[in-house]
Amino acid sequence: MRVLCPLLLLLRLMPLELAAQSKPDAWTQNFDVAAADWTDRGRNPYFILEPGYALTLEHGSERLVITVLDDTRVVAGVTTRVVEERETSSGELVEVSRNFYALDRRTNSVFYFGEDVDMYKNGKVVAHDGAWTAGQNGARFGLMMPGLPLLGAKYYQEVAPKIAMDRAEIVALAETLKTPAGTFTHVLRTTETTPLEPGVRETKSYAPGIGLIKDGDLLLAKYGGK
């Protein structure tokens, strides 16, 4: 068996979208994944795609419940895993989104293929703002979480022109964060922006083996599987 030198092994495992860091101001938005490398389930260190796994984040009366469903959906020819996000405020439903993700088994990176969105008011669906699907109207899949996170990496999570163009920059890899669900170390933190809303910035934090533990003011209150 041929043995790769450490540098070649690193380059092989490194997501292609993060390999070139020579342009610090460039946001990567094109990603190359072989058809045979897609899978709809797996475990990235910071993003879990295992049916039944769930996260609950809370802040005051606001709650976000993220659940990896048993459901799959074929998007742009790729079988993706459906992850539901259910947002409530004071017990009232605010938004339900069904997000479509797939994992590249070669790099262990998680990619984002779109979402269906239902926004609620007084218990009724009133809008579908932000909904998009890769392969439709010029939209393409984006990178949700690299398998090999690099400090300073900048990449698009959504590539749906004029609809959803969220992008993330990894700004920390070794933070410690206390939440109601526990204190976590080696926390990865991102800053998210979008050219569709200049000046708007959001932060998210992820713990290894857990996933999202902070989203804005929301903090992890509970996590686990079936």
Secondary structure as UniProt FT lines:
FT   HELIX           6..13
FT   HELIX           16..18
FT   TURN            24..25
FT   HELIX           35..37
FT   STRAND          38..39
FT   STRAND          42..44
FT   TURN            45..46
FT   STRAND          47..49
FT   TURN            51..52
FT   STRAND          54..59
FT   TURN            60..61
FT   STRAND          62..75
FT   TURN            76..77
FT   STRAND          78..89
FT   TURN            90..91
FT   STRAND          92..104
FT   TURN            105..108
FT   STRAND          109..121
FT   TURN            122..123
FT   STRAND          124..127
FT   TURN            129..130
FT   STRAND          132..133
FT   TURN            134..135
FT   TURN            137..138
FT   STRAND          140..145
FT   TURN            151..152
FT   STRAND          154..156
FT   STRAND          158..160
FT   TURN            161..163
FT   STRAND          167..179
FT   TURN            180..181
FT   STRAND          182..193
FT   TURN            195..196
FT   TURN            198..199
FT   STRAND          202..207
FT   TURN            208..210
FT   STRAND          211..215
FT   TURN            216..217
FT   STRAND          218..224
//
